[in-house]
Amino acid sequence: MTDQLREEKANRLLSDPLFNEALDTLESDIKDTWFNTGVLDNEAREQCWLSLRLLQRIRLHLTSIIETGEMAKKLQEYHI
């Protein structure tokens, strides 16, 4: 897959309302679970924290693909 195609697909995903709704709903559900864990349920809280970090990393990875593509275009524009 070319870098340009990767950028387009990542942009499409991050612009898709259903995709964002899904990630936001997952984040909200995980936070609700986290906030409602018992005092001694460290393992459940840790799993929730890891899940939230994973959602953040997915968004950051897609954003990084887009930004890398935009930077490559700028470099080509300026013949660098």
Buried (B, 14 or more C-beta within 10 A) or exposed (E): EEEEEBBBBBBEBBEEEEEEEEBEEBBEEBEEBBEEBEEEEEEBBEBBEEBBEEBEEEBEEBEEBBEBBEEEEEEEEEEE
